[in-house]
Amino acid sequence: MANTKSENRLGHPLRLSGVSLVVVFVGLPWASAQTGAEQTYSRALEKIGYEDTFDGEINSASDYFEYLADQAGPEDACNLGELYKRAAIDSYMSEELLKYRGQELEEVDVFALPPEEYAAVKDEIDHNHKRWLAGEVQEHGWFSKARCGPDAESAAFLMVQHHPDLDWQSSILEMMEESWRHGNTSYSNIAFLKDRIRIEQDRRQIYGTQGYCVGGGLWQPFELENPDKVDELRAEAGLPSLDEYSATVARNFCQKDTVQ
């Protein structure tokens, strides 16, 4: 992982069913009468080789979200099937980027696509996911653990965390914080999103959740606002110590022989 603030940096090991993962689809618009936007989205998914088929094994975040999508009922207040399918796609893309850690994305062919084509495909998928998630949030409110469950909150959070629109991330952060004040949302996800926004704003992070792989298979956080209090702040946010977190990320994502 290059020590640059790029979309393939490692910052959020998601713990799902005993598997530590970064990062991180019923109802995809496969209907016979697709709109132009849906057709463009479907073509983008074809270009990255995504297939929404769960093979029964959970080895990654995308596998886990595909499993949850398969388990979701046809109708529910949180539209979980659609949420988990889109989260699976988002995680599938993030997992592919891990293969190129330490390299400049402008110099590699992600999903065997030339850099410019990959960028256009990613923009299309990101835009579609944002449009869907923003509509759901506007109509029903945040996907809090109290309303939709912890897996749904993690799925929605990861889609926001990985999106390049800083203004949208900031607006969702405000919504998450309001939900937390009412006891409906975990603060750990808020901590990750706060740090991500600060790094994108060229500011020091608070909790040390964002960083990069360095030599020797180690992981290092970007600059901290208050290094002496970081573990205290992390504990208040429900996060492990920075040393423990750094070791976990390094073990799972910075080793040359790590299986992705």
NORSULQUI-V942928 format. One record per residue. N is the residue number from 1. RES is the residue in one small letter. SS is DSSP state (H for helix, E for strand, L for the rest). Layout:
BEGIN
n=N res=RES ss=SS
n=N res=RES ss=SS
END
This chain:
BEGIN
n=1 res=m ss=L
n=2 res=a ss=L
n=3 res=n ss=L
n=4 res=t ss=L
n=5 res=k ss=L
n=6 res=s ss=L
n=7 res=e ss=L
n=8 res=n ss=L
n=9 res=r ss=L
n=10 res=l ss=E
n=11 res=g ss=L
n=12 res=h ss=L
n=13 res=p ss=L
n=14 res=l ss=E
n=15 res=r ss=E
n=16 res=l ss=E
n=17 res=s ss=L
n=18 res=g ss=L
n=19 res=v ss=E
n=20 res=s ss=E
n=21 res=l ss=E
n=22 res=v ss=L
n=23 res=v ss=L
n=24 res=v ss=L
n=25 res=f ss=L
n=26 res=v ss=L
n=27 res=g ss=L
n=28 res=l ss=L
n=29 res=p ss=L
n=30 res=w ss=L
n=31 res=a ss=L
n=32 res=s ss=L
n=33 res=a ss=L
n=34 res=q ss=L
n=35 res=t ss=L
n=36 res=g ss=H
n=37 res=a ss=H
n=38 res=e ss=H
n=39 res=q ss=H
n=40 res=t ss=H
n=41 res=y ss=H
n=42 res=s ss=H
n=43 res=r ss=H
n=44 res=a ss=H
n=45 res=l ss=H
n=46 res=e ss=H
n=47 res=k ss=H
n=48 res=i ss=L
n=49 res=g ss=L
n=50 res=y ss=L
n=51 res=e ss=L
n=52 res=d ss=L
n=53 res=t ss=L
n=54 res=f ss=L
n=55 res=d ss=L
n=56 res=g ss=L
n=57 res=e ss=L
n=58 res=i ss=L
n=59 res=n ss=L
n=60 res=s ss=L
n=61 res=a ss=H
n=62 res=s ss=H
n=63 res=d ss=H
n=64 res=y ss=H
n=65 res=f ss=H
n=66 res=e ss=H
n=67 res=y ss=H
n=68 res=l ss=H
n=69 res=a ss=H
n=70 res=d ss=H
n=71 res=q ss=H
n=72 res=a ss=L
n=73 res=g ss=L
n=74 res=p ss=L
n=75 res=e ss=L
n=76 res=d ss=L
n=77 res=a ss=L
n=78 res=c ss=L
n=79 res=n ss=L
n=80 res=l ss=H
n=81 res=g ss=H
n=82 res=e ss=H
n=83 res=l ss=H
n=84 res=y ss=H
n=85 res=k ss=H
n=86 res=r ss=H
n=87 res=a ss=H
n=88 res=a ss=H
n=89 res=i ss=H
n=90 res=d ss=H
n=91 res=s ss=H
n=92 res=y ss=H
n=93 res=m ss=H
n=94 res=s ss=H
n=95 res=e ss=H
n=96 res=e ss=H
n=97 res=l ss=H
n=98 res=l ss=H
n=99 res=k ss=L
n=100 res=y ss=L
n=101 res=r ss=L
n=102 res=g ss=L
n=103 res=q ss=L
n=104 res=e ss=L
n=105 res=l ss=H
n=106 res=e ss=H
n=107 res=e ss=H
n=108 res=v ss=L
n=109 res=d ss=L
n=110 res=v ss=H
n=111 res=f ss=H
n=112 res=a ss=H
n=113 res=l ss=L
n=114 res=p ss=L
n=115 res=p ss=H
n=116 res=e ss=H
n=117 res=e ss=H
n=118 res=y ss=H
n=119 res=a ss=H
n=120 res=a ss=H
n=121 res=v ss=H
n=122 res=k ss=H
n=123 res=d ss=H
n=124 res=e ss=H
n=125 res=i ss=H
n=126 res=d ss=H
n=127 res=h ss=H
n=128 res=n ss=H
n=129 res=h ss=H
n=130 res=k ss=H
n=131 res=r ss=H
n=132 res=w ss=H
n=133 res=l ss=H
n=134 res=a ss=H
n=135 res=g ss=H
n=136 res=e ss=H
n=137 res=v ss=H
n=138 res=q ss=H
n=139 res=e ss=H
n=140 res=h ss=H
n=141 res=g ss=L
n=142 res=w ss=L
n=143 res=f ss=L
n=144 res=s ss=L
n=145 res=k ss=H
n=146 res=a ss=H
n=147 res=r ss=H
n=148 res=c ss=H
n=149 res=g ss=L
n=150 res=p ss=H
n=151 res=d ss=H
n=152 res=a ss=H
n=153 res=e ss=H
n=154 res=s ss=H
n=155 res=a ss=H
n=156 res=a ss=H
n=157 res=f ss=H
n=158 res=l ss=H
n=159 res=m ss=H
n=160 res=v ss=H
n=161 res=q ss=H
n=162 res=h ss=L
n=163 res=h ss=L
n=164 res=p ss=L
n=165 res=d ss=L
n=166 res=l ss=H
n=167 res=d ss=H
n=168 res=w ss=H
n=169 res=q ss=H
n=170 res=s ss=H
n=171 res=s ss=H
n=172 res=i ss=H
n=173 res=l ss=H
n=174 res=e ss=H
n=175 res=m ss=H
n=176 res=m ss=H
n=177 res=e ss=H
n=178 res=e ss=H
n=179 res=s ss=H
n=180 res=w ss=H
n=181 res=r ss=H
n=182 res=h ss=L
n=183 res=g ss=L
n=184 res=n ss=L
n=185 res=t ss=L
n=186 res=s ss=L
n=187 res=y ss=H
n=188 res=s ss=H
n=189 res=n ss=H
n=190 res=i ss=H
n=191 res=a ss=H
n=192 res=f ss=H
n=193 res=l ss=H
n=194 res=k ss=H
n=195 res=d ss=H
n=196 res=r ss=H
n=197 res=i ss=H
n=198 res=r ss=H
n=199 res=i ss=H
n=200 res=e ss=H
n=201 res=q ss=L
n=202 res=d ss=L
n=203 res=r ss=L
n=204 res=r ss=L
n=205 res=q ss=E
n=206 res=i ss=L
n=207 res=y ss=L
n=208 res=g ss=L
n=209 res=t ss=L
n=210 res=q ss=L
n=211 res=g ss=E
n=212 res=y ss=E
n=213 res=c ss=E
n=214 res=v ss=E
n=215 res=g ss=H
n=216 res=g ss=H
n=217 res=g ss=H
n=218 res=l ss=E
n=219 res=w ss=E
n=220 res=q ss=E
n=221 res=p ss=E
n=222 res=f ss=L
n=223 res=e ss=L
n=224 res=l ss=E
n=225 res=e ss=L
n=226 res=n ss=L
n=227 res=p ss=H
n=228 res=d ss=H
n=229 res=k ss=H
n=230 res=v ss=H
n=231 res=d ss=H
n=232 res=e ss=H
n=233 res=l ss=H
n=234 res=r ss=H
n=235 res=a ss=H
n=236 res=e ss=H
n=237 res=a ss=L
n=238 res=g ss=L
n=239 res=l ss=L
n=240 res=p ss=L
n=241 res=s ss=L
n=242 res=l ss=H
n=243 res=d ss=H
n=244 res=e ss=H
n=245 res=y ss=H
n=246 res=s ss=H
n=247 res=a ss=H
n=248 res=t ss=H
n=249 res=v ss=H
n=250 res=a ss=H
n=251 res=r ss=H
n=252 res=n ss=H
n=253 res=f ss=H
n=254 res=c ss=L
n=255 res=q ss=L
n=256 res=k ss=L
n=257 res=d ss=L
n=258 res=t ss=L
n=259 res=v ss=L
n=260 res=q ss=L
END
